[in-house]
C-alpha cells in the first residue's frame, strides 16, 4: 500500500503539480513540509494524514469559518409540493 501511495504521489506531482503545491501550502501553517518526516515528504496522502493527527497539537490551528445562518426559504420558492403525498405503487390490500 505504501508503494502505491508513493506512485500515486509521483503521478500527482508530475501531472498536477499545482494541486500538490496547493495542498502543501494549505497546511504550511500547521506542520510545514520542512518539519514533516520523510514519509510525509514522499507521500502526499501520508502528509495530509500526519497533518490531521499531529502529536504536538498543532492542528488546533485548523479552524474553518464560522457557520452561516440558514435562511428560511420563502413559501413561493419552496421545492416541496403541497399536493397529496406519494402513495405506494403496490396496493395495500392483498388478495387471498
C-alpha positions as CSV (number, residue, x, y, z in Angstrom):
1,X,0.0,0.0,0.0
2,X,2.8,2.4,0.8
3,X,4.4,1.8,-2.6
4,X,1.0,2.5,-4.3
5,X,0.6,5.8,-2.4
6,X,4.2,6.8,-3.4
7,X,3.5,6.0,-7.0
8,X,0.2,8.0,-6.9
9,X,2.1,10.9,-5.3
10,X,4.7,10.8,-8.0
11,X,1.9,10.8,-10.6
12,X,0.2,13.8,-9.0
13,X,3.5,15.7,-8.8
14,X,4.1,15.1,-12.5
15,X,0.6,15.6,-13.8
16,X,-0.9,18.1,-11.3
17,X,2.0,19.9,-9.5
18,X,-0.2,22.9,-8.8
19,X,-2.6,20.8,-6.8
20,X,0.2,19.2,-4.8
21,X,1.6,22.7,-4.1
22,X,-1.8,23.9,-3.1
23,X,-2.1,21.1,-0.6
24,X,1.4,21.8,0.8
25,X,0.6,25.5,1.1
26,X,-2.8,24.9,2.7
27,X,-1.0,23.1,5.6
28,X,2.1,25.3,5.8
29,X,0.9,26.9,9.0
30,X,0.2,23.6,10.7
31,X,3.1,21.3,10.1
32,X,5.5,22.8,7.5
33,X,6.8,20.4,4.9
34,X,10.3,21.0,6.2
35,X,9.3,19.6,9.6
36,X,7.5,16.6,8.2
37,X,9.0,13.2,8.3
38,X,10.5,11.6,5.2
39,X,7.3,9.5,4.5
40,X,5.3,12.7,4.5
41,X,7.6,14.3,2.1
42,X,7.4,11.4,-0.3
43,X,3.7,10.6,0.1
44,X,1.1,13.4,-0.1
45,X,-1.5,11.1,1.4
46,X,0.7,10.4,4.5
47,X,1.4,14.2,4.6
48,X,-2.3,15.0,4.8
49,X,-2.9,12.3,7.4
50,X,0.0,13.5,9.5
51,X,-1.4,17.0,9.5
52,X,-4.7,15.8,11.0
53,X,-3.1,13.5,13.5
54,X,-0.2,15.8,14.6
55,X,1.1,14.6,18.0
56,X,2.2,18.1,19.0
57,X,-1.3,19.6,18.9
58,X,-0.7,22.0,16.1
59,X,-4.0,21.0,14.4
60,X,-5.7,23.3,16.9
61,X,-4.9,26.0,14.3
62,X,-7.3,24.3,11.9
63,X,-10.5,26.3,12.2
64,X,-12.9,26.9,9.5
65,X,-15.1,30.0,9.0
66,X,-18.0,30.4,11.4
67,X,-21.1,28.7,10.2
68,X,-23.5,30.9,8.3
69,X,-27.1,31.1,9.5
70,X,-29.5,29.2,7.3
71,X,-32.2,31.3,5.8
72,X,-35.7,30.1,5.6
73,X,-36.9,29.8,2.0
74,X,-40.0,31.9,1.1
75,X,-43.2,29.8,0.6
76,X,-43.3,30.6,-3.1
77,X,-39.7,29.3,-3.5
78,X,-40.4,26.0,-1.8
79,X,-39.5,23.0,-3.7
80,X,-41.8,20.8,-1.7
81,X,-45.1,20.1,-3.3
82,X,-48.3,20.7,-1.3
83,X,-50.0,18.0,-3.3
84,X,-51.2,14.8,-1.8
85,X,-48.3,12.6,-0.5
86,X,-47.0,9.9,-2.7
87,X,-48.6,6.5,-2.5
88,X,-47.0,3.2,-3.0
89,X,-47.3,1.6,-6.4
90,X,-48.5,-1.6,-4.7
91,X,-52.0,-1.9,-3.4
92,X,-52.2,-2.1,0.4
93,X,-54.9,-4.7,0.2
94,X,-53.8,-8.1,-0.8
95,X,-55.9,-10.8,-2.3
96,X,-56.1,-14.1,-0.6
